[in-house]
């Protein structure tokens, strides 16, 4: 499945500080991506930071597809 990034959804995510980003990356490199990425109609809702780290390091990740009535519910 090709995951699409939607700017409206991605802008709703709080950015990490450099320290938080480094810690998240270290955790994923040591333990793998334990939490699945969440999508709705192929759009990434949750896991933007994890997806970026996994793609950069060519790591596997799981995807959970949500069934929601509309875009507003997804936001």
N, C-alpha and C positions, 0 to 999 in steps of 0.2 A: 504494500500500500504506500502510495506517495503521499506524504504529509504536506499539507499546504499551510503556510503561515499567513495569517490575516492580521493586518496592522491594528485593527480595532481590538482584537483579542490580545495581541502581544503587548499593546500599550497599556493594557489593564494589569499587567504583571509588574510587580515592584522590582526595580533593578537591584542586583546584588552589589554590595561594596566589593572592592578588590579582594578583601580578606574572605568574605563569604564565598565569592566565586572560587578562590583557590581552595578553600575547604571542601566545597561541593565537588570540585574536580578531583581532589585527592581521594575523597570517599568513593567516588564512582570508579576511579582507577584501581583502588584497593579491593572493593567489594562488588563491582559491577553496578549496573543501573537496576536497582532493586524495585523501584516504584515505576509502574507503567505510565506511559504517556497517555493523555486523555484526548480523544478527538470526537468531533461531531461533523458528519458529512465530509470527512477528510481534512477538516480544519483543526489545527492544534489548539486545544483549550488550556491544557495544563501540561507543563514539562518543557517549556521553551529552553530553559538553561540546560536541562538534562539532554535534550535533543542536540543542542549545539556541541556539548562536550562529547557525546557519543559519536556524532558524525565526525568530529575532528580526530578522534582516536580510533575510529572504525570499530566501535563497540556495539554489541547487540542490545536491543531494548524491546520491551513489550508494549503493545498498544491496547487500550481499552476504548471501545467505541460506544459512545453514549447515544441513546435515543431520546431526543428532546423535541418538543413540539415546534420550536422556532428559534430564530437567532437571539431574540431577547432572553429566552430561557437559557441559551448557551452562554450568554454574557453573564 
